[in-house]
């Protein structure tokens, strides 16, 4: 008595690449049994290193050309005396663009103002957002966490400019804040919130809060509740449990969130223009001024951009290394 091959229940293909109810192999069946296909797959999957190269090739190319490439080009331009080059002129190598930053005090002041401003706002964002992330991760039922996260993410579905204009409407002389204060009888005339350090700080904290919230929530959500329960059983109070258990275990989220907020705040441009005033000029506005004039000033702007980038990266790397040492604890 003859028997027919049993079909594969997973994909409906019989041994040899035939479809159900047919002895004729499919296209994919013929392809997988072809000699060239077998040779290529055997070569690629022969080692984990080749598999990694195959999977990482496209991301590495993207990072090199879309991220690292523009930065390297900016650094190259910073050492030229003119860019874009004029017809018939070959740009020359020079260090004057870098030296001009240290020669003129008018550039030093907004540079350090930006660093101090970003550091203080990063700390303020951490203090304001940490309780929100803690409540969301530790006191909200898991079934409701995604819903609340979605509600917090909705304002960030629109662009930075739209959210900045929303803040202008909120803090304006006829905005919601002044109208509420006037209705309550607390003020007789509008408070000039706009174009001050307060409006700029409020705007930057609002715009960067999401980048602080997500790393903190991720770190806090991973802490097993049994850790704090065990500390409570040993007699630790609420503050001791937070200081000795929760805070150390959330340092990774603090490091990631603070690094993101600091790097983003040092490079914001549109928000300082719309919300800030003459006394709150940041270094990004100084840099932009060089790109709004003739081409011979572009290398100076590139040099200043590189100085800010390197400084921000050094400070961020130092901070992350410090947090990493605290996370690992003292070496024995």
N, C-alpha and C positions, 0 to 999 in steps of 0.2 A: 504494500500500500504506500503510495507516494505521499510525501508531506511537503507543505509549502513553508517558506521561511516566515517566522513570526515577526510581525512588525514591531518596531520600536515604539513603545507607548508614549515616550516623551515627545518625539517630534514627528511621528507618523512615517518614518523612513525605515525601510527594511534593510537588513545587512546588504552591503554593496551599493547603497545609495538609491534603491528603488522606492517609489512611493507606495502607499497602501493601495492594494488592489491592482498593482501594476508591476511587471518585472523590468520595466524600463528605468534606468537610473536617472535621477534628477540632475540639474545643472550643478548644484552644490555638491552632490555626491560624486560626480565626475571630477569636479575641481579638487576636492579634498584627496582624491586618489591619484591626481596627476603628479608626475615626477617633479616638475619645477616647483609646484606648490609645496610638496613634501620637503624638497631641498631647502627652500626659503624658511619654512617654519622650523625645521630641524636646526638650521643655522642660528636663527634668532633666539629660539627658546633653549638653546644648548646650555646657557649659563644665565644666572640672575643678573650679571653685569650687562649683558646684551639686552635683556628685557628692560632694565632700568634706562639704558641709553635710548631705546625705542620710545618708552613712555615719556621721558624727560626732554626729548629733543625739541619738540614744539614749544613747551613752556620756556626752555632756556633761550631759544631763538627769540621768543616774544620779549622776554626780560631784557635781552641784550640790545635789541633794536628799538623797542618801544619805551624802555625806561633808562637803561644805562647809556644807550647811544646819545640821546639828547643831552644828558648831563656831561658826557665826555666832550660833545661838541661845544657846549657852553664853556667848559674849562679851556678848550682850545682857543675859542674866540677871545677869552679874557686876556690872552697873551699877545693879541694882535693890536696894532695901532689904528686899524680902521676895519670896519665890517658893517654892511656888505662891502666888498672891495669895489672901488671905482674902476671904470673901463680903462685898461692900460696901466693899472697900478697894482703892484704886488704888495700885500700887507707885510709889514715887518714885525719881527718879534720884539716885545717890550714888556717891562715890568712897571711902567708908569701907571697903568690902570690899578694895579694892586697898591702901589705906593700912595696914590691919591687918597685912599681910604684913611691912611694913618696921618697924612699931612693936614687934612682939613677937619677941624673939630665939629663942623656942621654935620658931618656924616657920623661921627662917633656917638653923638647924643641920641639920635633916633635908633641907632643900632642897640645900644644898651637899654634904651627905653623899651624896645621890642622884647629883648630877652627877659627883663624884669617883669614886664607886663605878661608875657606868656607864662613865666614861672608862677606868678601869683594867680593867674586865672586857672592854670592847671590845678593848683592846690585848691582853689575855690570850687572848681568843678568836681574834684574828688570829694570834698566835704559835703557838697550838695547832693551828689548822685549816689554816694555810697549807701545812705539810708534807704533810698529808693530801690537799689539793687538788692540790699539785704532783705527788705520787706518782701520783695517780689520772689526771691529765691528761697526764703526760709519760712515765710508766714502765709503764703498763698498756696492753695491746693494746686497740685501739678496740672490738673485738668483745666484750671483757669489761668495758668501762667502764660500760655501762648496767646490767649485772648488779650490779656493786659499788655503783653509785649507788642502785639499788633496795634493796639490803641496808642501806645507810645511811639510806634514807628510811623503812624499815618502822617504826621506833620513833615516828616523827612522824605516823603514821596515827591515833594515839590523841590524846586531848585533853591540854591542859596540866596539868589537875588529876591525871589518871592518871599522867602521867610524873613529876609532883612527888611523888606518893605512892610511886612506885617508888624515887625517890631517898631518901625517908625510910626505906624498908625496907632499902635498901642501906647507909645510914650510921647506922642505929639502933644502940643498945647491943647488940642481938642480931642485927644485920644481917650481911650477907655479909662486909664489910670487917673488922669486929671478930672474927668467927668465924675468918676466915683468919689474921689476925694472932695470935690466941690459939692456933690449931692449930699454927702455926709456932713457938710459944714466944716470940714477940717481946713479948707483953704478958701481964700477969696479970689485969688488970681492963679492962673496955671503955673505949675512948677516947670522950669525949663530943663526937662530931662535930656532933650536931644542935643547932639553935637558936644557931648561931654564925655569924660572918662567913664561915667556911670552907664550911659547908653551903649558905649562901645563894649564895656565889660559885660553888660547884660546880654548883648547880642552875641558875643563870642561864646559865652558860657552856654547859651541856648543852642547855638549852631554846632557846638562840639560835644554836647551832653550825650548824644547817642554813642559816640566813640569811647566814652567812659563807661556808659551803662552796660554795653554788651560784654566786654571782658570781665567786668566785676560780677555781673550776673552769672557768667559761665563759671568763674572760679568759686563763687559762693554756692552755686547749685550742686557742685561736685562734693562739697563737704558732707560726709555722712552725719545724719542727726545723732547717731549713737555716740559720736565724739563729745558733743556738748552734754548729752545725757549722762555719760560716764563722769564728766567733770562735775556736773551737778550732784551726782551720787557721792562724790568725794568731798562735797561741801563747798565747792566754788560758787560764788555769787554770779549774778548776771554780768557785771562789769569784768570780773576775773575771767569768766568763760569767753567773753569777747576778746579780751586782751591777750589771753594765753592760748586760745584755741582758734577762734574764728579769724582774727586779724592775721596771725602768722600764715594760716592756710590760704588766705586770700591775697597774699603778697604778689603772686604771679599775675593775678588780674589787675592789681593796682599798678604794677610795673607796665603792663601792656596798655592799660587805659591812659595812664599819665604820659607815656611816650607818644601815643597817637595824638592826644590833645595838644601836647606841647609842639610837636612837629607841624600840626595843622595850623595852630594859632600863629606860629612864626611866619607862615606863608600866606595868610589871608590878605586879600587886596581889596575886593569890592566892599566888604563889610566895614573896614576902617574908613573908606571914603564916604559911605552913606551915613554912618552912625557917629563917626568921630569928628573932632574939630581941630583947629590949629594947634592946640596944646597936646593933641594925642596922635600926632603924625608918627606912623610906624615905618620901619625900614623898608617894607615892601613898597610903600608909596615913593620912597626915595629912589629905589631901584627902578620903578616904573617910569620915573621922570627921565631917566637916561634913554629909555626906548621910545619916548615920545618926541625926540628931537632927531637931528641928523644922524646918519649912520656912524660918524666917527665917535659917537658917545656910546654906541652899543657895547663895545668891549669893556668900558667902565662898568656898565650895568651888569655884564656877565661876570666881571671880577667881584663885584659886590654881592651878587647872587651866590657865587661860589663861597665867599667868606661866610655868609649867613648859613648856607647849607652845611659847611664843614663844622661851624661852631655848634649848630643845632645837633648834628650827628654825634659830636664829641660829648656834649652834655647829656644827650640821651643814652649813649653807650655807657658813660660813667654811672648814670643813675641806674640803668639796668644791671650793671655789674654789682653795684652796691646792694640792690634788692636781692640779686642772686646769692650774694654772700650771706645775707640775712636769712634767706630761705634755707640754705645748706647748713647754717649754724656754724659755730666755731669748729675749726679743724683740730683734731686731736693728733 
